[in-house]
């Protein structure tokens, strides 16, 4: 059956079409495996010191040929995909771009298209078409049904059709955007979301706690916070650094998130209940609409009951008891997220077609908090009157400001150091979190389709 699928997935007129991959990190390898399984011939490379290891890794895959460098891949391939760190795209394209095959198509899989497109325009021959791409999910997520952005920047309709044929085997939802639209939407749906989870990890690291082991972080919203924080820190640092630092649209959003977090925390700390409530409810109406508006007639993105099924201690949560009952929380991270969206005029529901699984989960629990009667008022009360989470909120605020400063100064090395020290703190828990996180995402996506 495998040989049948390989011969039928590739259109007859593209039987000799070769896909080149420059960069064999996690996403590059995912593309190599998925496309080769569908019958496409792949030529791939990474840094030369990884050549022998990649040859051994793909030795049993006759459709994948590992080459020593990007010059060889560029000369032999019809569609070359640069799957490298966003911070390195200019240097790598400058090195291998001039070797691009006459009449080939070139694209990139970076999360920020502004430096990628500039590199292509500067270093690729004029006879090369540019059709870029971006799978809006991690390498461990099944691409079926997930957004795949295609950017026809400098290309014929024929070249775009060939690229669409290559990616058809992923069964993703194809979204056509310009490079600028891509960067704005990815900033809207990812930059602040990532900043929130990165800040949570730093806060829990600073207070030396594994939140799933205590009695304070219990319940569906807490499950999302913990599992997706671990999911982000289990990835490579550059995945998030490139999006935040190189995307101009992301700068103002991450800065606003830090500002929103700080100002809301001050209101809580100073006991200004009425001012806090007025600000939170104004943001609620701006982002989610007034109660009774058409937005409130739509089905919520998810039910908290679905999320309560998954904890890091096992695939199913324990029945409620005095020991593990849900504790009231001010959910500063969620309040700051909506305040940030409100301040910037972002309506996150407008970008659902380009949303990542992580963003859908985060937006879903945020919507749940703001649309569940009494829950938002409880958060405001806890923020002002209850000191249970005060220490954690202080560290969260410090962390959010730290990430914002790192982004504004464009400090890749500092970002990496901040990320990796916290990554090491949590790394023993990543494998269990990955299994639970994948099950959670699958259940949430399934429930949203019902």
SVG drawing of the C-alpha trace seen along z (x, -y; Angstrom):
<svg xmlns="http://www.w3.org/2000/svg" viewBox="-29 -54 60 56">
<polyline fill="none" stroke="black" stroke-width="0.4" points="0.0,0.0 2.9,-2.4 4.2,-2.2 0.7,-2.8 0.3,-6.0 3.7,-7.2 2.9,-6.8 -0.5,-8.4 0.3,-11.4 2.6,-13.1 0.9,-14.4 2.2,-12.7 3.4,-15.9 5.6,-16.5 7.1,-13.0 10.6,-14.4 10.0,-17.3 12.5,-17.6 11.9,-19.3 15.0,-20.7 15.3,-21.4 18.0,-23.6 17.9,-23.1 17.0,-19.8 15.8,-20.9 12.5,-19.6 10.4,-21.2 12.7,-20.4 12.7,-16.7 8.9,-16.8 8.6,-18.2 11.1,-15.6 9.2,-12.7 5.7,-13.8 6.6,-14.8 8.7,-11.8 6.0,-9.4 3.7,-11.0 6.2,-10.1 8.1,-13.4 11.8,-13.2 13.7,-15.1 17.2,-16.5 18.2,-17.9 21.1,-19.3 22.0,-20.9 25.4,-22.1 28.2,-19.9 29.0,-18.4 25.5,-16.9 25.9,-15.2 26.8,-11.7 24.1,-11.7 21.4,-12.7 22.6,-10.1 22.2,-7.4 18.8,-8.8 17.3,-8.7 19.2,-5.6 16.0,-3.6 14.0,-6.3 14.8,-5.9 13.0,-9.2 15.3,-11.3 18.8,-12.0 21.1,-13.9 23.6,-16.2 26.6,-18.0 25.6,-21.6 23.0,-24.0 24.9,-24.6 24.2,-21.0 20.6,-21.2 20.0,-24.5 21.5,-23.2 19.5,-20.0 16.0,-21.0 12.9,-22.5 11.5,-23.9 13.9,-24.9 12.6,-25.5 14.9,-27.3 14.0,-25.9 16.5,-27.7 16.4,-30.1 14.8,-33.4 17.9,-35.2 20.1,-33.2 18.0,-33.5 19.9,-36.4 23.3,-34.8 22.2,-31.3 20.4,-32.7 23.4,-34.9 25.6,-31.8 23.4,-29.4 21.0,-31.6 23.3,-32.3 23.5,-28.6 19.8,-28.3 18.8,-26.2 17.7,-28.2 13.9,-28.7 13.5,-27.1 11.0,-28.1 12.3,-29.2 10.5,-29.6 11.1,-29.8 9.6,-28.3 10.6,-31.0 8.0,-32.5 8.8,-36.0 8.7,-36.9 10.1,-40.4 13.8,-39.4 13.2,-36.3 11.7,-38.1 14.4,-40.8 17.0,-38.1 15.4,-36.4 15.1,-39.7 18.7,-40.6 20.4,-37.2 18.3,-35.1 18.8,-35.3 16.1,-37.3 14.9,-34.2 13.9,-32.4 10.2,-32.5 9.5,-33.1 6.6,-31.2 7.1,-31.1 5.3,-29.1 4.7,-28.7 3.0,-25.8 1.4,-27.4 2.0,-24.5 4.9,-22.7 6.7,-19.7 4.9,-17.3 1.4,-18.3 -0.4,-16.5 -0.6,-19.1 -4.0,-17.8 -6.5,-20.6 -3.9,-23.1 -3.2,-26.4 -0.6,-26.5 0.2,-30.0 1.4,-30.3 2.9,-33.6 3.1,-34.2 5.6,-37.0 7.3,-36.9 5.9,-34.0 3.7,-32.8 0.4,-31.0 2.1,-27.9 4.7,-28.0 2.1,-28.6 0.1,-25.6 3.3,-23.4 3.9,-24.4 0.2,-23.7 0.6,-20.3 3.7,-19.6 1.9,-20.5 -1.4,-18.8 -0.3,-15.7 -0.1,-17.6 -3.9,-18.0 -3.5,-21.5 -5.9,-24.4 -4.1,-26.6 -4.3,-30.4 -3.0,-32.8 -1.4,-36.0 1.2,-38.6 4.4,-38.7 3.2,-41.7 -0.2,-40.3 1.5,-37.1 3.7,-39.0 0.8,-41.1 -1.5,-38.1 1.2,-35.9 2.1,-38.7 -1.6,-39.0 -2.0,-35.3 1.4,-34.2 3.6,-37.0 1.7,-37.9 0.5,-34.3 4.1,-33.2 5.1,-36.1 2.5,-35.0 3.6,-31.4 7.3,-32.4 6.6,-34.7 4.7,-32.0 7.7,-29.7 10.0,-32.4 7.7,-33.2 7.4,-29.5 11.1,-29.1 11.9,-32.2 9.7,-30.8 11.2,-27.3 7.9,-25.5 6.4,-22.9 2.8,-24.2 1.2,-20.8 2.6,-19.4 0.9,-22.0 -2.7,-22.6 -3.1,-26.1 -3.1,-25.4 -6.0,-23.1 -8.7,-23.1 -9.1,-23.4 -7.6,-26.9 -4.6,-25.9 -4.1,-22.7 -3.8,-24.9 -1.3,-27.2 0.9,-24.4 0.9,-22.1 1.3,-24.8 4.0,-26.6 5.9,-23.3 5.2,-22.7 6.8,-26.1 9.9,-25.5 10.3,-22.1 11.0,-23.7 14.1,-25.4 14.7,-28.9 15.0,-30.4 11.5,-29.3 10.1,-32.1 13.0,-34.5 12.8,-35.0 9.0,-35.7 9.3,-38.2 12.5,-40.1 12.5,-40.1 8.8,-40.8 8.2,-44.6 4.5,-43.9 5.4,-41.8 7.4,-44.5 4.5,-46.8 2.4,-43.9 4.9,-42.4 5.6,-45.9 1.8,-46.5 1.4,-43.1 4.1,-44.0 2.5,-47.4 -1.0,-45.8 0.4,-43.3 2.2,-45.9 -0.7,-48.4 -3.2,-45.7 -0.9,-44.4 -0.5,-47.9 -4.3,-48.2 -4.5,-44.9 -1.6,-45.7 -3.1,-49.1 -6.6,-47.8 -8.2,-49.9 -11.1,-47.5 -13.5,-49.8 -10.8,-51.1 -9.6,-47.5 -13.2,-46.4 -13.9,-49.3 -10.8,-48.6 -11.3,-44.9 -14.9,-45.2 -14.1,-47.9 -11.6,-45.5 -14.1,-42.6 -16.6,-44.6 -14.1,-45.8 -12.7,-42.3 -15.7,-40.0 -18.6,-42.5 -21.3,-43.5 -23.4,-40.8 -26.4,-40.2 -24.5,-41.2 -24.2,-38.7 -20.8,-37.6 -22.4,-36.1 -24.8,-34.1 -22.0,-32.0 -20.8,-28.8 -17.8,-29.2 -14.5,-27.8 -14.2,-25.2 -15.8,-24.0 -13.6,-23.9 -14.9,-20.4 -12.9,-19.2 -9.7,-20.7 -10.3,-19.2 -9.7,-15.7 -6.0,-16.3 -3.4,-16.9 0.3,-16.3 -0.1,-13.7 -2.1,-11.4 -4.4,-11.4 -7.5,-12.0 -8.0,-14.4 -9.0,-13.2 -12.6,-13.8 -13.0,-17.1 -12.1,-16.9 -11.0,-19.1 -7.4,-18.4 -7.6,-19.1 -10.6,-21.4 -10.1,-24.4 -8.7,-27.5 -9.8,-31.0 -7.2,-32.8 -7.0,-36.4 -5.6,-35.0 -3.5,-38.1 -2.1,-36.6 -5.5,-36.3 -6.7,-39.7 -3.5,-41.3 -4.0,-39.4 -7.4,-40.9 -6.3,-44.3 -3.5,-44.2 -5.8,-43.2 -8.2,-46.0 -5.4,-48.6 -4.1,-47.6 -7.6,-47.2 -7.0,-43.5 -10.0,-41.3 -8.5,-37.8 -11.5,-36.0 -10.7,-37.7 -7.6,-35.6 -9.0,-32.1 -8.2,-30.8 -4.5,-31.4 -4.6,-30.4 -2.3,-27.8 -3.6,-25.0 -1.9,-26.8 -3.6,-30.1 -7.0,-28.4 -6.5,-26.9 -5.4,-30.1 -8.2,-32.2 -10.7,-29.5 -9.8,-29.6 -9.7,-33.4 -13.1,-33.5 -14.3,-31.0 -13.1,-33.3 -14.7,-36.4 -18.0,-34.8 -18.7,-32.6 -21.1,-34.4 -19.4,-35.4 -15.9,-34.1 -14.5,-37.5 -15.8,-39.2 -14.2,-36.5 -10.8,-37.2 -11.1,-40.9 -12.0,-40.2 -9.1,-37.7 -6.7,-40.1 -7.5,-42.8 -8.3,-41.0 -6.4,-37.7 -2.6,-37.4 -2.4,-33.7 -0.9,-34.5 0.7,-37.8 4.3,-36.4 3.7,-34.6 2.1,-37.6 5.1,-39.8 7.5,-37.4 5.1,-37.1 5.1,-40.9 8.9,-41.1 9.2,-38.3 6.8,-40.0 8.8,-43.3 12.1,-41.3 11.0,-39.7 9.7,-43.1 13.0,-44.7 14.9,-41.9 12.7,-42.3 13.0,-46.1 16.8,-45.8 16.8,-43.0 19.0,-40.8 19.1,-37.3 21.8,-36.2 20.0,-37.5 16.8,-35.9 18.6,-32.5 20.1,-32.7 16.8,-33.7 15.0,-30.9 17.5,-28.1 18.1,-28.6 14.3,-28.1 14.2,-25.3 16.8,-23.4 14.7,-23.9 11.6,-22.1 13.3,-19.7 12.7,-16.6 8.9,-17.1 8.8,-17.7 8.1,-14.1 5.1,-13.7 3.8,-17.2 4.1,-16.5 1.9,-13.4 -0.7,-15.2 -0.5,-18.4 -1.0,-16.5 -4.1,-14.7 -5.4,-18.0 -5.1,-19.7 -6.7,-16.7 -9.7,-16.8 -10.1,-20.5 -9.9,-20.6 -12.4,-17.7 -14.9,-19.4 -14.7,-22.6 -15.7,-20.8 -18.8,-19.2"/>
</svg>
